[in-house]
Amino acid sequence: MPTIFTRIANGEIPSYKVAENEEYYAFLDINPLAKGHTLVIPKHVEDDYIFHLDDDVYLGLCAFAKKVAQAIKAAVPCKRVGVAVLGMEVPHTHIHLVPLNSEADLDFRKEKLALSADEFAAIAASIREEYEKL
């Protein structure tokens, strides 16, 4: 059975897409720590632990995430984009990219933002526009 993230990447479940290529997919986290909090996944590998990925998939995922992070930084006011790889909640490797203004912004225990569909759509469009410029 495909993971929820595979189903999102395949278009079976709606998402706020930020970027995509043949191998990787980036979309807004629906329970974000900050506006622009994005998840980056490999499309064709469902392993739940990033260090199980073969080198080509791992390096490609990191390069794709770097480009997405650059787009987030350009689109969302922040000092930098933080990176977290936890992988505990969904059994599919994923990288969290979170806009940060302080280290405390990357605390997964804090209350998540409640954004409207319009806010999610506008943020995704803004990041996507920046991604396409890179």
C-alpha positions as CSV (number, residue, x, y, z in Angstrom):
1,M,0.0,0.0,0.0
2,P,1.5,3.4,-1.0
3,T,2.3,5.9,1.7
4,I,0.3,9.1,2.1
5,F,3.3,11.0,0.6
6,T,3.4,8.7,-2.4
7,R,-0.3,9.3,-2.9
8,I,0.3,13.1,-2.6
9,A,3.1,13.0,-5.2
10,N,0.9,11.0,-7.5
11,G,-1.9,13.5,-7.3
12,E,-4.3,11.1,-5.5
13,I,-4.4,13.4,-2.5
14,P,-4.4,17.2,-2.9
15,S,-1.4,19.2,-1.7
16,Y,0.0,22.7,-2.0
17,K,2.8,21.9,-4.4
18,V,5.9,24.0,-4.2
19,A,8.2,22.2,-6.7
20,E,8.5,19.0,-8.6
21,N,10.7,17.2,-11.0
22,E,10.8,13.6,-12.3
23,E,12.2,12.2,-9.0
24,Y,11.3,14.6,-6.2
25,Y,8.3,16.5,-4.9
26,A,8.0,19.4,-2.5
27,F,4.7,20.6,-0.8
28,L,3.6,22.7,2.1
29,D,3.2,20.9,5.4
30,I,-0.5,21.2,6.4
31,N,0.5,21.5,10.1
32,P,3.3,24.1,9.7
33,L,5.7,25.4,12.3
34,A,6.0,28.6,10.2
35,K,4.6,30.0,7.0
36,G,6.4,28.2,4.1
37,H,7.2,25.0,6.1
38,T,7.7,22.6,3.2
39,L,8.2,18.8,3.0
40,V,10.5,17.4,0.3
41,I,10.2,13.7,-0.7
42,P,11.6,11.2,-3.2
43,K,8.7,10.2,-5.4
44,H,9.7,6.6,-6.1
45,V,11.3,5.4,-2.9
46,E,9.1,4.9,0.2
47,D,11.8,3.9,2.7
48,D,11.2,5.6,6.0
49,Y,14.9,6.2,6.9
50,I,16.9,8.7,4.9
51,F,20.2,6.9,5.4
52,H,18.7,3.8,3.7
53,L,18.5,5.7,0.4
54,D,21.0,4.8,-2.2
55,D,23.6,7.5,-2.8
56,D,22.1,8.8,-6.1
57,V,18.6,9.2,-4.5
58,Y,20.1,10.7,-1.3
59,L,22.3,13.2,-3.2
60,G,19.5,14.1,-5.6
61,L,17.0,14.6,-2.8
62,C,19.5,16.9,-1.0
63,A,20.2,18.9,-4.2
64,F,16.5,19.3,-4.9
65,A,15.9,20.4,-1.2
66,K,18.6,23.0,-1.5
67,K,17.0,24.6,-4.5
68,V,13.6,24.5,-2.8
69,A,15.2,26.1,0.3
70,Q,16.6,28.9,-1.8
71,A,13.1,29.5,-3.2
72,I,11.6,29.5,0.3
73,K,14.2,32.0,1.5
74,A,13.4,34.3,-1.5
75,A,9.6,34.0,-1.0
76,V,9.2,34.0,2.8
77,P,10.6,36.7,5.1
78,C,13.1,34.8,7.3
79,K,16.8,34.8,8.4
80,R,17.4,31.3,7.0
81,V,15.7,28.0,6.2
82,G,16.2,25.3,8.7
83,V,16.4,21.6,7.9
84,A,15.1,18.7,9.9
85,V,14.9,15.0,9.1
86,L,12.8,13.2,11.6
87,G,10.8,10.6,9.7
88,M,8.8,9.4,12.6
89,E,5.3,10.4,11.7
90,V,5.1,9.1,8.1
91,P,7.0,6.0,6.9
92,H,8.4,7.8,3.8
93,T,11.7,9.7,3.8
94,H,11.0,13.4,4.0
95,I,13.0,16.6,4.7
96,H,11.4,19.5,6.6
97,L,12.4,22.9,5.3
98,V,11.3,25.5,7.9
99,P,11.7,29.3,7.5
100,L,13.5,30.5,10.7
101,N,14.1,33.7,12.5
102,S,15.4,32.0,15.6
103,E,16.4,28.5,16.7
104,A,13.2,28.2,18.7
105,D,11.3,28.3,15.4
106,L,12.4,24.7,14.7
107,D,10.8,23.2,17.8
108,F,8.3,20.6,16.7
109,R,6.7,20.6,20.1
110,K,5.3,24.1,19.7
111,E,1.7,24.8,18.5
112,K,1.3,24.6,14.7
113,L,-0.1,27.4,12.6
114,A,-3.7,27.3,11.5
115,L,-3.7,28.8,8.0
116,S,-6.6,29.1,5.5
117,A,-6.7,27.4,2.2
118,D,-6.1,30.8,0.6
119,E,-3.0,31.4,2.7
120,F,-1.6,28.0,1.8
121,A,-2.3,28.6,-1.9
122,A,-0.7,32.0,-1.9
123,I,2.4,30.8,0.0
124,A,2.8,27.8,-2.3
125,A,2.4,30.0,-5.4
126,S,5.0,32.5,-4.1
127,I,7.6,29.8,-3.4
128,R,6.8,28.1,-6.7
129,E,7.4,31.4,-8.6
130,E,10.8,31.8,-6.9
131,Y,11.7,28.1,-7.6
132,E,11.0,28.6,-11.3
133,K,13.4,31.6,-11.4
134,L,16.3,29.4,-10.2
